[in-house]
């Protein structure tokens, strides 16, 4: 009898330990227009991977699905009411690559491509987008899209994927498509993900190679114009009457991180870069953005090490 009880207990424990996250549990990780609510640790990564599995199961992805084939995503039959799940899946893949796979270039590139393809799937679930794409091209389709999440996460994944193949990105003429996605997300909802479209555009122009004769070369004045609305820096943003547009802008650390990395460091303003990075490191993470604020503190420490070599 004792052996039977022990065997039953073992089976029970094993069953619970291998239970997958349900779709309802996955949805609970997403506050409105914010980061995924997980911690910056291995437990958070596990939750994220389980959420990806839950979303894909709920969207009809089978073991035979070829997640590298864009046509396979197009062929998936997904009802319109599940479009938000597709967006969340794209966000999950971006978060997995951006937060937890930073030191694994090959794995991160594959994950960002999956996120890009799910983002494109969401965009193409709009009949208007498909019509415009066939008649007028991708950018024209983007310019009439109203789903900010689809726009934002398609851009985010695509931009990060292209970092691993910059020459290929240029050959495919990706920069104008990326810019269209970022600019349209700003028009549709500038507040999305703590004013994320401003960060996207600031990083876009600050992260390009410094080729002044090319249309898509680094443009630091544009970088500053897009980041000023979400940072409290009157010394740099005196020309912007409404900056910052949100008095709580410092609560999301990435706003300041983008300013330091893509403007101050690019301009060689080392003392101010150090000041801004130290402010991120010294601020409490808080409960509103536990994942990205924790990550941004780590990134700020790494950037500060670079900055201090120039001071």
N, C-alpha and C positions, 0 to 999 in steps of 0.2 A: 504493500500500500504506500509506503514512504517513497519508493522508487517511482510509482505512478504519479504521486503528487509532485515530486521534483521534476519529472518529465513534463507534466502539465504546466508547471510554473515556468520552465525553460521555454516551452512553446509560446506561452503567453507573452513573456518578455521579448522573445525574438520577433513575435508578430508586431508588437507595439514599436519596437526599435526600427522596423523596416517600413512602417506605415508612411505613405506619402502625404504631402500637404494637400488638402482639398482646395478647390478653386475658391471657396468662400474664405478660407484661411489666407490664401494668396492675396485676395482682394483687400483684406484687412491691413495689409502692409502698406497701402497706398492712401495717405491723406490727400485731400483735394489739392491739386496743383503744387505738389511738393516732392521732395526726395522720398525714396523708399525708406520706411521706418525700420531699419535694422542697425545693429551695432557694427562698428569697425573692428571685427574680429573673426575668427574662424567660424563661430556660431552664426554670425551674420552671413558669411559666404554660403554656409550650408542652407540657411533659410532661402537665400536668393536662388540657389540652384534648384531647390525644391519648388519654389514658386515658378521658375521657368518650366519645369516638368509639368506642373499642374496646369499652367496656361496652355502648353502645347497639347496635352492630353485633351483638354476641354475644347480646343480648336480643331481636333481631328487629325493631329499629326501621328502617323503610324511609324513603326520601326523601318519601313521601306522608304520613308520620305528622304529625298536627297536635299539636304539643307544647304548645298552649295549651288543649286540650280535655280536661277531666278524664275524659270518657267514653272517649277514645281510649286512655288509660292503663289504664282498667278492662278494655277489650276485648283488650288484649295478652295472648296466651297464653304464660305463662312457667312453666316447670317449677319445683316447690318447691325443688329443689336449687340453683337460681340466685337464690333470694331474697336471699342475701348480696350478690350482684352488684348487685341493685336498691338495697340499702342503701348500698353503696359509691358507686353513681352519685349517689344523693342527697347523700352526703358530698362528692363531687367538685363538684357544683353549688354547695353551700354554700361550700366553700373558694374556688371561683372568684369568687363574688360578694363574699365577706367579705374576702378577701386582695387579689385582683388587680383588682377593679372598684370599689373604694371611692370613687373620684372620678367614677364614671359612673353616676349614679343610675338612669337609665332602663334601662341594660343590666343593672345589678345587680338591680333589681326583677324583670326578666324571668327572670334566672338563678335567683333565690331561688324564684320560682313554679314553675319546672321542678323544682327540688330538692324543693319541697313536694309536688308531684304524684307524683314518684317515691317519696317517703316514704309517702304515702297508698297508693300501689300496693302497697308492701311490706306495710303493715298489712292491706290488704284481701286479700292472699294467704293470710291465716290464716282458715280456715273459721269458727273461733269468733268472730273479729272481725266478719266479715260477718253472722253470725247475730245477734250482740248488737247490731250497728248497726241492723239492720232491726227488731229487737224492742224495744230499750230506748234507742237513741240513741248518739251518738258517744262521749260521756264514759263511759257504761257499758261500751262496747266497749274503750276505752282502759284502763279499770280492771282488765281481765283479760288484757291483752296482756303477753307475756313476752319479746318481741324488743326489747332495749334499743336497738339500733342504729336500728331502724325508728322507735321512739318519739323518740329523741334527735334524729335528723336531720330528721324531720318537724317537730318543734317548732322546731329552729334555723332552718330555712328559712322556716317560716310566720311566726315572730316577726319575722324581718328583713324579709320581704315586707310585713308590716303596718306597719312603720315608714314606708313610703312612702304609706300610705293609712289614717291613724289613725281618721278618722271612719268610713270604710268598715268598718274592723275592728270598731268598736263596733257599727255597724248590723248586721253579720253575727253579732254575739255571739261573736266569736273569743276574747276573754280567758279565759273559763272552759274552753274547749277547749285553749288553749295551757297553761294551768295544769295541767290534767289530764295532758297529755303529759309535762310537766316533772316533776310529782310522781310519776308512774308510773315514769319512767326512774330516778328516785332509789331507788324501792323495788326495782326489778328488779336494778340494778347501780350502786351509788353510785360505784364506781371507774372507770366507763367514761370514756375520754378524760381521764385524769388528774383524776378526780373532777368531770367536766364537769356532771353534774346539779346539783351545789351551785352552780356558777357560773350555770347557767341560771336557777335560782330566785332567786338573789341579784340578778341583772340584771333579772329580771322585776319584782320588787317595787321595786327601786330606780329602774327606768326608767319607771314609770307616772307619769302626771300627778299632782301633789299635791292631789288632791281628797279630803279626809278623810271626807266624808259618803258617798262611793261605795264599794262593795265592792271595786272594782278601782281603787283609788287608791294612790299611792306609800306604802309602808310600810317605813321605814328600819330599825326594829327587826327586822323579818323579814329584810330584806336582810342585816343583821349576823349574824343567827342562822344563815343559810345559808352565808355566806362564812367565818365563824369556823373551821369544821372544816378549811379548806384554807389558812389563813394562820397565820403564827407571830407573833401579836400579843396577848400576854397582857394588855396594858393595856386592850385593847378586848374581850377574850374571856374574862375571868376567870370568868364564870358557866358556861363550857363546860369540864367536867372532862376531856374527851377531845380538846381542841383544841390543836394540829392533830392530825387523825387519822392523818396520814402525816408522818414526820419529813423527808421529801423534798419537802414541799409547795412550797418556793420554787423548785424546779427548773422548774416550769411557770409562766412569768411572768404568764400571764393571771389566775391566782388573785389576785395582788397588784394587777394592773391593775383588776380588777373592784372590789376593795376601795377603791382610790383614787378611781375614777371614780363609782361608784354609791353609795358611802357617805361617804367623807371629804369629797369635793368637794360632794356634796349637802348635807352638814351644815355646810359652810363651815369645815372644819378644815384650813386651808391649809398650815400648817407640817407637819403629819403627812402630808398628801397629797404635799407636795414630798419629804419623806423617803422615802416608799414609792416614788414614781416614780423618784427618783434611784437607789434600790437596784436597780430593774429595769434602768435605763440602764447601771449600772456592773457588773452581773453578766455573766460570760461566757455566751454563747448556749448553748454545749455541743452535743453531738452527738445528744441524745435527741429534742429538739424543734426542729430547725433552722428550720422554716418559721414557726411561730407565735411562737417566742421572738424571732426577728428582727423580725417584724411588731410585736410588743408593745413592743419597744424603740423603734421609730419612733413608735408611738402614745403611749408614755410621754413622749417628748420633746415631742410636740404638746400633751399635757395639761399638762405642766410649764410650758410657755409661758403657758397659761391661768391656772394656779395662781399663777405669779409676779406676775401683774397684780393679784392680791388681797393680796399680802403687803407 
